[in-house]
Amino acid sequence: MRATSILFTTLLIYFLGVSSAAAEQPSIVFGSLVDQKGSPIPYANVALIATDGGGLVDGTVSDENGEFLIESIKSGTVRLVISSIGYNQFSSEEFELEPGLKKNFGQLSIEEEMTGLDEVTVQSTRPEIIIEPDKTIVNVEGTVMAEGSNVLDVIGRSPGIYVDQDGNINLNGRTGVVVMINDRQTYMSATDLANFLRAMPADNIKSLEVINNPSARFDAEGSAGVINIILKKNTVDGVFGNVQAGGQYNGLWAPIGGFSLNVKKGKWTSNFNLNHSHYAVVNELDIERNFALPEGVSNFSQDSEINQRDKNWFGNGAINYEINQNHNLGLNFQASTSNFQNNSTSLTEITTPGEAENSFLDSDNDQNGGSDRYFANLHYAGKLDTIGTTLSADVDFTRMNSDSRSLLSNTYWVGEDHENGTRDQILTLNDMFYNIFTSKVDLVKPLGKKGGILETGLKGSWVKSDNNLDLSRAIEDGPFEPDPNSNQFIYNESVLAAYASYKGSFSEKVSFQAGLRGEYSEIKGNSVTLDQVNTQEYFNLFPSVFVQHKISDNYQIVYNANRRITRPNYRLLNPFVNYIDPLTSERGNPNLRPQYSNNFEMNHVVKGMYQFTLGYSETEDAFMQVFIQDEESRSTTTFTDNFDKTRNANFRAIVPVQIKEWWGASNMVQVNYNRFKSQIGDDFLDNSQTSFMVRSQHNLTLPKGFKLELMGMYVGPQIWGQGELKGFAWMDAGVTKTIMDDKLTIAVNATDVFRTQLIRANVEFADIDTSFEQYRSNQGIRFTLRWRFAKGDSFRVNKSTGSEEERSRLGQ
């Protein structure tokens, strides 16, 4: 609490200092964009560019009606530059940004590209990064980064982000990231989300918004921050889309394919995309476990191989109707189905003090199952007056059904006597469903002549789930008998929220945004089989504040602070028991509490491109995986529990370098200090370590239209709760080529070129002495073919927002 108090006091003193500065008015530049037929041009890039070569000063994106407004506390000579796919770039005459300026460009008519109907992209060697007070925008569209990659690849190469080999996303060294697409939560488990993002081509992305500390407008869920994926907006009246096909080979073949289609007629716009992906991996896992017995140490040496295959279909569609120029209504729907088939085999050799011969355990686990998800969103967006007041409303409904079957067969024997070994089997059947209903309304209103903006809104969400776990055992060839760990778990949750946020300026050089969100939660978990009911009820306030201070034209500091919550996903609250093998099991924790984090960040931006960031986060009741060993049965159980407190301090440097006109590089160095403190059973954990991560990405434009990308990354040794992870490094490479007037792109990518992405870790705490080594067949080669097509005049597809929280906790 002392560190928290010091940081809050520092911010308070800073605010008092800047508020006493002379209050000068920001400059405001506004107008609207139309095509040559007078139709609005939405989602165009609108930027103020310094004429002295200083680059981007400020920028925005035109709204659904083609209107734009840039509020800037900066000064200097600039041009207004507008760009959008399918249109010629517009550049205004020079003008001076100065305090109190209100420059109205009126209605600007932007000419269409003379090249006709085909999509036009300007290639650059590295993505442009725009720093705003509450987020970092990575413009991916038209970069080499977007070609031949999937969305998960692109996310993993963005500032401060690391994606591990299981597809889990870490932001600034912390887990618990919320992923959104066009301001709408993806609402998937970590595994399903990774598969979905792998199936989505990066060519569909316009930009990524990396929001380390979200404002009050966002749900308080997600202690590590938010990543918002902004998809391309279409500018073809008629038909526009692309088709892709390809696959990856890493010892197993995994095809991918998909298409997107967009159509407009009159006031109706619609878009649809369908993606199919296979994810195949061979997981080679070696585990060593030591148990301290009175007569000596017993060792378990386990060699395992896990073959995993997932087949996924994801479909998304949207229909929008323009009631008039200021109001539109839309419907968005999503449907997905996933099927998996896993087979794992393991052989464990057991040494026991005092016994002449070793014991052996041979396990074979066959798993299969699937899930279906359906999501529908009805939304309205309207402009209420001429000064920019907007109102939006959303109603969402989600349903998920899932079932799985697992048969674990085990054979035990001593020495060479395999033929006379004993056998048993464990059969696990699991059926579950979730219903989620959410509704929300948001109002944005400009206030007064000072350029202030008020945002406020309400949201409600209601969740119900039912999980039925049926376990049974059989000895030798006998019948299956019920296992006492079977359980039916019913979960109900309701969350009501309200927020208000204000954006304004203290002076010409200092702007701010401050907000407060309140959330009331009511939770009930009912274990029907155990006749055990757990309830939780709490109300929390989540403040957030952002300050942007321009020290000079080439140097600014962005401060932000907020409080966040991460509620446990529904599966972790279920008191289930899942057997990985007879000696290793996983269980749920119905007493798991939400975790709360206080986050602070200071970001130094030099020349609009170099970033040096200091951050600090303190989390109470943090989720951590806990290992417990039973010395008598020599078994290990894992579950998620609340740690008393975790602390994370981090430093991040992002240094882009344009080595040659055709060779660009983006370099990142991140240093993290993590400390974990908690009482675990009869023992107290106090573990800390400083770790670092280095990434260097190079994009080269070669002769004859070839483009090359090289990415190397090193992750240093680090701790995570009870565990210690050793350092490792790897390198990826890719080459792309476009042919047939840039309509067809061919991409070939090699992952983990030198087969060095080997994970090694150990847990040495209290009576636990375990280590493991794992390689997940990351070395492979992937190729994709992507065909782009377009026919028609310019058109637009409205952007809408949906609910933002509940489905992200469907499981891990």
C-alpha positions in Angstrom: 0.0 0.0 0.0 3.0 2.3 0.6 4.0 2.2 -3.0 0.5 2.8 -4.1 0.1 5.8 -1.9 3.4 7.3 -3.1 2.3 7.0 -6.7 -1.1 8.5 -6.1 0.4 11.3 -4.2 2.9 12.0 -7.0 0.0 12.1 -9.6 -2.0 14.4 -7.3 0.9 16.9 -7.0 1.5 16.7 -10.7 -2.2 17.5 -11.4 -2.1 20.4 -9.0 0.9 21.8 -10.7 -0.4 21.6 -14.2 -3.8 22.9 -13.3 -2.2 26.1 -12.1 -0.7 26.7 -15.5 -2.3 29.3 -17.8 -5.4 27.7 -19.3 -5.0 28.1 -23.1 -7.5 26.8 -25.6 -6.6 23.7 -27.8 -6.9 24.1 -31.6 -9.7 22.3 -33.3 -9.7 21.1 -36.9 -12.9 19.6 -38.3 -14.9 18.9 -41.5 -16.5 16.1 -43.5 -15.5 13.8 -46.4 -17.6 12.9 -49.4 -16.9 11.2 -52.7 -17.6 12.6 -56.1 -21.2 11.5 -55.8 -21.7 13.2 -52.5 -21.7 10.0 -50.4 -19.9 10.1 -47.1 -16.5 8.5 -46.8 -16.2 6.7 -43.4 -13.1 5.4 -41.6 -10.6 7.4 -43.7 -7.2 8.3 -42.1 -7.2 12.0 -41.3 -3.8 13.4 -40.1 -2.1 16.6 -39.3 1.5 16.4 -40.7 4.3 18.8 -39.8 5.7 20.5 -42.8 9.2 20.6 -41.3 9.5 16.8 -41.7 8.6 16.1 -38.1 6.0 13.6 -39.2 2.6 13.0 -37.6 1.3 15.7 -35.2 -2.2 14.4 -34.4 -4.7 12.3 -36.2 -8.1 10.6 -36.2 -10.4 8.5 -38.4 -13.6 9.8 -40.0 -16.8 8.5 -38.5 -19.8 6.7 -40.0 -21.0 10.0 -41.6 -17.6 10.9 -43.0 -17.1 13.6 -40.4 -13.8 14.2 -38.5 -12.6 16.4 -35.6 -9.0 16.7 -34.4 -8.4 18.4 -31.1 -4.7 19.3 -30.6 -2.7 21.1 -27.9 0.3 21.2 -30.2 1.6 24.0 -32.3 3.5 24.5 -35.6 3.0 24.6 -39.3 1.0 21.6 -40.6 -1.0 20.2 -43.5 -4.2 18.2 -43.3 -3.6 14.9 -45.1 -6.4 12.4 -45.9 -6.0 8.9 -47.2 -8.3 6.0 -47.7 -8.3 2.8 -49.9 -9.7 3.5 -53.3 -9.2 7.3 -53.2 -6.4 9.7 -54.1 -4.6 11.2 -51.2 -5.7 14.7 -50.2 -3.3 17.3 -48.9 -4.3 20.8 -47.8 -2.4 24.1 -47.9 -0.1 24.8 -45.0 -1.6 26.5 -41.9 -0.6 27.3 -38.4 -1.8 25.3 -35.3 -2.1 27.8 -32.4 -4.1 28.0 -29.2 -7.8 28.6 -29.7 -7.7 27.9 -33.5 -11.0 26.6 -34.9 -10.5 25.6 -38.5 -13.5 24.3 -40.5 -12.6 22.6 -43.8 -16.2 22.2 -44.6 -17.2 19.4 -47.0 -14.1 18.0 -48.7 -14.7 16.0 -52.0 -12.1 13.3 -52.3 -11.4 11.9 -55.8 -11.5 8.2 -56.4 -8.4 6.4 -57.7 -8.1 6.3 -61.4 -7.0 2.7 -61.2 -10.7 1.7 -61.0 -12.2 -0.9 -58.8 -9.2 -2.8 -57.4 -8.0 -2.2 -53.9 -4.9 0.1 -53.7 -2.4 -0.3 -50.9 0.8 1.7 -50.3 3.5 -0.7 -49.1 5.7 0.3 -46.2 8.4 -1.7 -44.5 7.2 -1.3 -40.9 3.9 -0.3 -39.3 3.2 3.3 -38.3 2.6 3.8 -34.6 0.4 6.6 -33.2 0.6 7.4 -29.5 -2.6 8.7 -27.9 -3.2 9.5 -24.2 -5.1 6.2 -23.6 -3.8 3.8 -26.2 -1.1 3.0 -28.9 -2.4 2.5 -32.4 -0.4 0.2 -34.7 -1.4 0.8 -38.3 -1.0 -2.6 -40.0 -2.8 -2.0 -43.3 -0.5 -2.0 -46.3 2.6 -3.2 -44.4 4.7 -6.3 -45.0 3.7 -7.3 -41.5 0.2 -8.0 -42.8 1.2 -10.2 -45.7 1.4 -14.0 -45.3 0.6 -13.8 -41.6 -2.4 -14.4 -39.4 -3.8 -12.1 -36.8 -2.2 -13.9 -33.8 1.2 -13.4 -35.5 0.6 -9.7 -35.9 -0.6 -9.3 -32.3 2.6 -11.1 -31.1 4.8 -8.6 -32.9 3.1 -5.4 -31.5 4.5 -3.1 -28.8 4.7 -4.7 -25.4 3.0 -8.0 -26.4 4.3 -11.5 -26.2 2.3 -14.6 -27.3 3.5 -17.8 -25.9 3.6 -21.2 -27.7 0.1 -22.1 -26.4 -1.4 -18.9 -27.9 -1.8 -17.1 -24.5 -1.4 -13.3 -24.9 0.8 -11.4 -22.4 0.9 -7.6 -22.3 3.8 -5.9 -20.5 4.6 -9.1 -18.7 1.0 -9.7 -17.4 -1.7 -12.1 -18.3 -5.5 -11.3 -18.3 -5.7 -9.4 -21.7 -9.1 -8.7 -23.1 -9.2 -9.1 -27.0 -11.8 -7.1 -29.0 -12.7 -6.9 -32.7 -14.1 -3.6 -33.8 -14.9 -2.6 -30.2 -16.7 -5.9 -29.6 -15.4 -8.6 -27.2 -14.4 -11.9 -28.7 -15.8 -13.8 -25.7 -13.9 -17.0 -26.2 -11.7 -19.2 -24.0 -7.9 -18.8 -24.5 -7.7 -21.9 -26.6 -10.6 -21.0 -28.9 -9.5 -17.4 -29.2 -6.0 -18.6 -30.3 -7.5 -20.9 -32.9 -9.8 -18.1 -34.2 -7.0 -15.6 -34.5 -4.8 -18.1 -36.3 -7.6 -18.7 -38.8 -8.1 -14.9 -39.5 -5.7 -13.5 -42.2 -3.8 -10.4 -41.1 -4.6 -8.9 -44.5 -8.1 -8.1 -43.1 -6.6 -5.8 -40.4 -6.5 -2.1 -40.6 -4.9 -1.4 -37.2 -4.4 -2.7 -33.7 -5.2 -0.6 -30.6 -3.1 -1.6 -27.6 -4.7 -0.2 -24.5 -2.5 -0.9 -21.5 -4.7 0.9 -19.0 -8.3 1.2 -20.4 -10.6 4.1 -19.6 -13.9 4.0 -17.8 -15.7 3.4 -21.1 -14.4 -0.2 -21.2 -15.6 -2.9 -18.9 -13.4 -3.1 -15.8 -12.7 -6.8 -16.7 -9.1 -7.6 -17.7 -6.3 -6.6 -15.4 -3.6 -6.6 -18.1 -5.4 -4.3 -20.6 -7.2 -4.5 -23.9 -6.2 -5.2 -27.5 -8.8 -4.0 -30.0 -8.5 -5.3 -33.6 -9.8 -2.8 -36.2 -10.7 -4.5 -39.4 -10.5 -2.9 -42.8 -13.5 -0.8 -43.9 -14.7 -1.4 -47.4 -14.8 1.3 -50.2 -16.4 -0.6 -53.0 -20.1 -0.3 -53.9 -21.2 -3.7 -55.2 -18.9 -6.6 -54.3 -15.6 -6.6 -52.5 -13.7 -9.4 -50.8 -10.9 -12.0 -50.8 -10.3 -15.7 -50.8 -7.4 -17.5 -49.1 -6.1 -21.0 -48.9 -3.0 -22.6 -47.5 -1.7 -24.7 -44.6 1.1 -25.5 -42.3 3.4 -28.6 -41.9 5.2 -29.3 -38.6 5.2 -33.0 -38.7 1.4 -32.9 -39.1 -0.5 -31.3 -41.9 -2.9 -28.5 -41.0 -4.9 -26.8 -43.9 -6.5 -23.4 -43.6 -9.0 -21.5 -45.8 -11.6 -18.8 -45.9 -13.2 -16.0 -47.7 -14.8 -12.6 -47.0 -17.6 -10.9 -49.0 -19.1 -7.4 -48.8 -22.1 -6.2 -50.7 -24.0 -2.9 -50.7 -27.3 -1.9 -52.4 -29.0 1.4 -51.6 -29.2 2.0 -47.8 -28.3 -1.6 -47.1 -24.8 -2.8 -46.5 -23.7 -6.3 -45.5 -20.6 -8.3 -45.0 -19.8 -11.9 -44.4 -16.7 -14.0 -43.7 -16.1 -17.7 -43.1 -12.8 -19.2 -42.0 -11.8 -22.8 -41.6 -8.7 -23.8 -39.8 -6.9 -26.9 -38.6 -4.5 -26.7 -35.7 -2.2 -29.7 -35.3 0.6 -30.0 -32.8 2.8 -32.8 -31.3 3.7 -32.0 -27.7 6.8 -33.8 -26.5 6.8 -33.5 -22.7 9.3 -34.9 -20.2 8.6 -34.6 -16.4 10.8 -35.4 -13.4 9.2 -35.6 -9.9 10.9 -36.3 -6.6 9.0 -37.3 -3.5 10.8 -37.2 -0.1 9.9 -40.4 1.8 11.1 -41.4 5.3 13.4 -44.1 3.8 14.7 -41.8 0.9 13.7 -40.1 -2.3 11.3 -41.7 -4.8 11.7 -40.5 -8.4 9.0 -40.4 -11.1 10.5 -40.0 -14.6 7.7 -39.5 -17.2 8.0 -39.3 -21.0 4.9 -38.2 -22.8 3.8 -37.4 -26.3 0.5 -35.6 -27.0 -1.0 -35.4 -30.5 -3.6 -32.6 -30.7 -5.8 -31.8 -33.7 -8.5 -29.1 -33.7 -10.8 -28.3 -36.6 -12.6 -25.0 -36.4 -15.2 -23.1 -38.4 -15.8 -19.4 -37.7 -18.5 -17.4 -39.5 -19.4 -13.7 -39.0 -22.0 -11.6 -40.7 -23.4 -8.1 -40.4 -26.3 -6.2 -42.0 -26.7 -2.5 -41.6 -29.5 -0.2 -42.6 -29.1 3.6 -42.9 -32.3 5.1 -41.7 -31.1 8.5 -42.7 -27.8 10.4 -42.7 -27.7 10.6 -38.9 -29.1 7.2 -37.8 -28.4 3.6 -38.6 -29.5 0.2 -37.3 -27.7 -3.1 -37.7 -27.5 -6.7 -36.9 -24.4 -8.7 -36.3 -24.2 -12.5 -36.0 -21.5 -15.0 -35.3 -21.5 -18.8 -35.4 -18.6 -21.2 -34.7 -18.1 -24.9 -34.3 -15.0 -26.6 -33.1 -14.0 -30.3 -32.9 -11.0 -31.7 -31.3 -9.3 -35.1 -31.1 -6.3 -35.6 -28.8 -4.3 -38.7 -28.0 -1.6 -38.7 -25.3 0.7 -41.6 -24.4 3.1 -41.6 -21.5 5.5 -44.0 -19.8 6.5 -43.3 -16.2 9.3 -45.1 -14.5 9.1 -45.1 -10.7 12.1 -45.7 -8.3 11.3 -46.4 -4.7 13.9 -46.6 -1.9 14.4 -50.1 -0.6 12.8 -51.8 -3.6 15.1 -53.7 -5.9 13.1 -53.3 -9.1 11.5 -50.2 -10.5 7.7 -49.8 -11.2 6.2 -48.7 -14.4 3.0 -46.9 -15.5 1.9 -46.9 -19.1 -1.0 -44.5 -19.8 -3.1 -43.8 -22.9 -5.6 -41.0 -23.0 -8.0 -40.6 -25.9 -10.0 -37.4 -25.9 -12.6 -36.0 -28.3 -15.4 -33.5 -28.2 -16.7 -30.3 -29.7 -18.4 -27.0 -29.0 -20.9 -24.7 -30.8 -21.2 -21.0 -30.2 -23.9 -18.6 -31.4 -23.8 -14.8 -31.0 -26.3 -12.1 -32.1 -26.0 -8.4 -31.7 -28.6 -5.7 -32.5 -27.2 -2.2 -32.4 -28.2 1.4 -33.1 -26.0 4.4 -33.6 -27.2 8.0 -34.1 -26.0 11.5 -34.3 -28.3 13.8 -32.2 -27.1 17.3 -33.1 -24.6 19.3 -35.2 -21.9 19.6 -32.5 -21.2 15.8 -32.4 -23.5 14.4 -29.7 -23.9 10.6 -30.4 -26.0 7.9 -28.9 -25.4 4.1 -29.3 -27.2 1.1 -28.0 -26.5 -2.6 -28.1 -28.3 -5.8 -27.2 -26.3 -9.1 -27.3 -27.2 -12.8 -26.8 -24.7 -15.6 -26.7 -25.1 -19.4 -26.3 -22.5 -22.0 -26.1 -22.8 -25.8 -26.0 -19.9 -28.1 -25.3 -19.3 -31.8 -24.8 -16.2 -33.9 -24.4 -15.3 -37.6 -23.7 -12.1 -38.9 -22.3 -11.0 -42.5 -21.7 -7.8 -42.9 -19.7 -6.4 -46.4 -19.8 -3.5 -47.4 -17.4 -1.3 -50.4 -17.0 1.0 -51.0 -14.0 3.8 -53.5 -13.6 7.1 -54.1 -11.8 10.5 -54.8 -13.4 10.2 -56.9 -16.6 6.8 -58.4 -15.7 4.8 -56.4 -18.2 2.6 -59.3 -19.1 1.2 -59.6 -15.6 0.5 -56.0 -15.1 -2.7 -54.7 -13.7 -5.1 -52.4 -15.6 -7.7 -49.7 -14.8 -9.7 -47.2 -16.8 -11.2 -43.7 -16.0 -14.0 -42.5 -18.2 -14.9 -38.8 -18.2 -18.0 -37.3 -19.8 -18.5 -33.6 -19.6 -21.5 -31.6 -21.0 -22.0 -27.9 -20.4 -23.8 -24.8 -21.8 -23.7 -21.1 -21.2 -26.3 -18.4 -21.9 -25.2 -14.7 -21.8 -27.5 -11.7 -22.3 -26.1 -8.2 -22.2 -27.4 -4.7 -23.0 -25.8 -1.3 -22.9 -26.2 2.3 -24.0 -23.5 5.0 -24.5 -23.7 8.8 -24.9 -20.9 11.0 -26.1 -21.5 14.8 -25.9 -19.1 17.7 -26.6 -19.3 20.4 -23.9 -18.9 24.2 -24.2 -16.4 26.1 -26.2 -13.4 24.6 -24.6 -13.5 21.4 -26.6 -14.4 19.1 -23.6 -16.1 15.8 -24.3 -18.3 13.9 -21.9 -18.8 10.1 -22.2 -21.3 8.2 -20.1 -23.2 4.9 -20.3 -25.0 2.0 -18.6 -24.6 -1.7 -19.0 -26.2 -4.9 -17.6 -25.2 -8.5 -18.1 -26.8 -11.8 -17.0 -25.0 -15.2 -17.2 -26.3 -18.7 -16.6 -24.2 -21.9 -17.1 -24.8 -25.6 -16.3 -21.8 -28.0 -16.2 -22.4 -31.8 -15.8 -19.2 -33.8 -15.1 -19.7 -37.6 -15.0 -16.7 -39.7 -13.9 -16.5 -43.5 -13.6 -13.8 -46.2 -13.1 -13.2 -49.7 -14.1 -10.7 -52.3 -12.8 -9.3 -54.8 -15.3 -12.3 -55.8 -17.5 -14.9 -55.1 -14.9 -17.8 -52.7 -15.3 -17.5 -48.9 -14.9 -18.5 -47.8 -11.4 -19.4 -44.2 -10.5 -16.6 -42.0 -9.2 -17.4 -39.7 -6.2 -15.8 -36.8 -8.0 -18.7 -36.6 -10.4 -20.5 -33.3 -10.1 -23.2 -31.0 -11.6 -22.4 -27.3 -11.2 -24.9 -24.5 -12.0 -23.6 -20.9 -12.1 -25.5 -17.6 -12.2 -24.0 -14.1 -12.5 -25.4 -10.6 -13.0 -23.3 -7.4 -13.3 -24.8 -3.9 -13.5 -22.4 -1.0 -14.5 -22.4 2.7 -15.0 -19.6 5.1 -16.0 -18.8 8.7 -16.8 -15.6 10.1 -18.4 -14.5 13.6 -19.3 -11.8 14.6 -21.8 -10.4 18.1 -21.8 -7.2 20.2 -21.4 -5.4 22.1 -18.6 -3.4 24.2 -21.0 -1.9 24.3 -24.5 0.5 21.6 -23.6 -1.4 19.5 -21.2 -4.6 17.5 -22.0 -6.4 14.9 -19.8 -9.1 12.3 -19.5 -10.6 11.2 -16.2 -13.4 8.7 -15.6 -15.1 6.6 -13.0 -16.9 3.3 -13.5 -19.0 1.5 -10.9 -19.9 -2.2 -11.1 -22.3 -4.3 -8.9 -21.8 -8.0 -9.1 -24.0 -10.8 -7.8 -22.7 -14.4 -8.2 -24.2 -17.8 -7.2 -22.5 -21.2 -7.7 -24.5 -24.3 -6.9 -22.7 -27.7 -6.8 -25.9 -29.9 -7.0 -24.1 -33.2 -6.4 -22.2 -31.9 -3.3 -25.2 -29.8 -2.1 -22.9 -26.9 -1.8 -23.9 -23.3 -2.6 -21.4 -20.4 -2.8 -22.5 -16.8 -3.2 -20.6 -13.6 -3.8 -21.9 -10.0 -3.8 -19.8 -6.9 -4.2 -19.8 -3.3 -5.5 -16.6 -1.8 -6.8 -15.5 1.6 -8.2 -12.9 1.7 -10.9 -11.2 5.1 -11.5 -9.0 6.0 -14.4 -7.0 9.0 -15.4 -4.8 10.0 -18.4 -2.6 13.0 -18.8 -0.7 13.9 -22.0 2.1 16.6 -21.5 3.8 18.0 -24.5 7.3 19.1 -23.3 8.4 20.2 -26.8 7.5 19.4 -30.4 9.7 16.3 -30.3 9.0 15.1 -26.7 5.9 14.3 -24.8 5.0 12.3 -21.7 1.8 10.3 -21.3 0.7 9.4 -17.7 -2.1 7.0 -16.9 -3.5 5.2 -13.9 -6.5 2.9 -13.3 -8.0 0.1 -11.3 -9.2 -3.1 -12.9 -10.8 -6.4 -12.0 -10.5 -10.0 -13.4 -13.4 -12.3 -12.5 -12.6 -16.1 -12.6 -13.9 -17.8 -15.6 -16.9 -20.1 -15.0 -15.0 -23.4 -15.4 -12.5 -22.6 -12.7 -15.3 -22.1 -10.2 -16.6 -25.5 -10.8 -15.4 -28.0 -8.2 -14.5 -30.6 -10.9 -11.7 -33.1 -10.9 -10.0 -33.9 -14.2 -7.4 -36.7 -14.4 -4.5 -36.0 -16.7 -3.0 -39.4 -15.7 -3.5 -41.5 -12.5 -0.8 -39.5 -10.7 -1.7 -36.0 -11.9 -5.1 -34.3 -11.7 -6.6 -30.8 -12.0 -9.5 -29.5 -10.0 -11.7 -26.4 -9.8 -12.0 -24.0 -6.9 -15.5 -22.7 -6.0 -14.0 -20.3 -3.5 -11.9 -18.5 -6.1 -12.3 -14.7 -5.7 -11.9 -11.9 -8.3 -8.5 -10.3 -8.6 -8.0 -6.5 -8.4 -5.1 -4.6 -9.8 -4.0 -1.0 -9.6 -2.0 0.0 -12.7 0.3 3.0 -13.3 2.3 4.0 -16.4 4.5 6.8 -17.7 5.3 6.7 -21.4 8.0 9.0 -22.9 7.5 9.5 -26.6 10.4 11.0 -28.6 9.9 12.4 -32.1 6.6 10.6 -32.3 8.2 7.2 -32.8 10.6 6.2 -30.0 8.9 5.0 -26.8 10.3 4.6 -23.3 7.7 3.3 -20.8 7.8 2.8 -17.1 4.9 0.8 -15.5 3.9 -0.6 -12.2 1.0 -2.9 -11.2 -0.1 -4.3 -7.9 -2.6 -7.1 -7.8 -4.5 -8.4 -4.9 -6.0 -12.0 -4.8 -4.1 -12.7 -8.1 -4.9 -15.9 -9.9 -2.1 -18.4 -9.9 -1.8 -22.1 -10.6 -0.9 -23.9 -7.5 0.9 -27.4 -7.3 0.2 -29.7 -4.3 1.9 -33.1 -3.8 0.6 -36.0 -1.7 3.6 -37.8 -0.4 1.7 -40.9 0.6 0.0 -41.5 -2.8 2.8 -39.7 -4.6 0.3 -37.8 -6.7 0.3 -34.2 -7.8 -2.8 -31.9 -8.0 -3.0 -28.5 -9.7 -5.7 -25.8 -9.2 -6.1 -22.1 -9.5 -6.0 -20.1 -6.2 -5.8 -16.5 -5.1 -2.3 -15.3 -4.2 -2.3 -12.6 -1.5 -0.4 -10.1 -3.6 1.7 -9.9 -6.8 3.7 -6.9 -8.0 5.0 -6.1 -11.4 7.3 -3.3 -12.4 8.4 -3.0 -16.0 10.4 -0.9 -18.4 9.8 -1.0 -22.2 11.8 0.6 -25.0 10.6 0.6 -28.6 13.1 1.8 -31.1 12.2 1.7 -34.8 15.0 2.1 -37.3 14.8 2.8 -41.0 18.2 1.3 -42.0 17.6 1.8 -45.7 14.7 3.0 -47.8 14.0 -0.7 -48.5 15.0 -2.0 -45.0 13.1 -1.2 -41.8 13.5 -2.6 -38.4 11.5 -2.5 -35.1 13.3 -3.3 -31.9 11.9 -3.8 -28.5 13.5 -4.4 -25.1 11.3 -5.1 -22.0 12.5 -5.6 -18.4 10.1 -7.0 -15.8 10.4 -7.3 -12.1 7.8 -9.7 -10.6 7.2 -10.5 -7.0 4.7 -13.1 -5.7 3.7 -13.3 -2.0 1.1 -15.8 -0.6 0.4 -18.3 2.1 0.1 -21.8 0.4 -1.1 -24.4 2.9 1.4 -24.4 5.8 4.1 -22.7 3.8 4.7 -19.0 2.8 5.8 -18.1 -0.7 7.9 -14.9 -1.3 9.4 -15.2 -4.7 10.8 -12.4 -6.9 13.0 -12.0 -10.0 14.0 -9.5 -12.7 13.6 -10.8 -16.2 13.9 -9.3 -19.7 12.7 -9.9 -23.2 14.3 -8.7 -26.5 12.7 -8.7 -30.0 14.0 -7.5 -33.3 11.9 -7.5 -36.4 13.3 -6.7 -39.9 11.3 -6.0 -43.0 13.0 -5.8 -46.4 11.6 -4.9 -49.8 13.6 -6.9 -52.3 13.9 -6.6 -56.1 11.1 -7.9 -58.4 8.4 -7.5 -55.8 9.7 -9.9 -53.2 9.5 -9.0 -49.5 11.3 -10.6 -46.6 10.6 -10.6 -42.9 12.9 -11.8 -40.2 12.0 -11.8 -36.5 14.2 -12.9 -33.6 13.1 -13.1 -30.0 14.7 -13.9 -26.7 12.8 -14.5 -23.5 15.0 -14.5 -20.4 14.6 -16.6 -17.2 11.5 -15.7 -15.2 9.4 -16.8 -12.3 5.6 -17.3 -12.3 4.2 -18.1 -8.9 5.8 -21.3 -7.5 7.6 -22.0 -10.9 10.8 -20.9 -12.5 11.1 -20.7 -16.3 14.4 -20.9 -18.0 15.4 -18.6 -20.9 14.9 -19.5 -24.6 15.0 -17.9 -28.0 13.8 -18.5 -31.6 13.7 -17.0 -35.0 10.9 -16.8 -37.7 11.3 -15.9 -41.3 8.9 -15.2 -44.2 8.9 -14.2 -47.8 6.0 -12.8 -49.9 5.4 -12.1 -53.6 2.4 -10.4 -55.2 1.5 -11.1 -58.9 -1.3 -10.5 -61.3 -1.6 -6.7 -60.7 -1.2 -7.3 -56.9 -4.4 -9.3 -56.8 -2.7 -12.6 -55.8 -0.3 -12.8 -52.9 1.9 -15.8 -52.3 3.5 -16.1 -48.8 5.8 -18.7 -47.3 6.7 -18.5 -43.6 9.1 -20.6 -41.6 8.6 -20.8 -37.8 11.2 -21.6 -35.2 13.9 -22.0 -37.9 16.5 -23.5 -35.6 14.2 -25.5 -33.3 15.2 -23.6 -30.2 11.7 -22.7 -28.7 12.2 -25.3 -26.0 10.4 -24.7 -22.7 12.2 -25.8 -19.5 10.8 -25.1 -16.0 10.9 -26.3 -12.5 8.9 -26.0 -9.2 10.9 -26.2 -6.0 8.7 -25.1 -3.1 8.0 -26.7 0.3 7.9 -30.5 -0.4 7.5 -30.1 -4.2 10.5 -30.9 -6.4 9.3 -31.1 -10.1 10.9 -30.1 -13.4 9.7 -30.5 -17.0 10.9 -30.0 -20.5 8.5 -29.4 -23.4 8.6 -28.9 -27.2 5.4 -28.3 -29.1 6.6 -28.9 -32.7 6.8 -25.2 -33.3 9.3 -25.7 -36.1 7.3 -25.7 -39.3 6.6 -24.2 -42.7 3.4 -22.4 -43.7 2.2 -21.1 -47.0 -0.9 -19.1 -48.1 -2.4 -17.9 -51.3 -4.7 -14.9 -51.1 -6.8 -13.6 -54.0 -8.4 -10.1 -53.7 -11.4 -9.1 -55.9 -13.5 -6.0 -56.1 -16.3 -4.7 -58.3 -18.4 -1.6 -57.9 -18.4 2.1 -56.7 -17.3 3.3 -53.3 -19.5 2.4 -50.3 -19.2 2.0 -46.6 -20.0 -0.5 -43.9 -21.1 0.9 -40.6 -19.1 0.2 -37.5 -20.9 -0.9 -34.4 -20.1 -1.9 -30.9 -21.4 -4.7 -28.7 -21.1 -5.9 -25.2 -17.6 -6.2 -23.8 -17.0 -8.8 -21.1 -18.8 -11.9 -20.2 -17.9 -14.5 -22.9 -14.2 -14.1 -22.3 -14.5 -16.2 -19.1 -16.0 -19.3 -20.8 -12.9 -21.3 -19.9 -9.1 -21.5 -20.4 
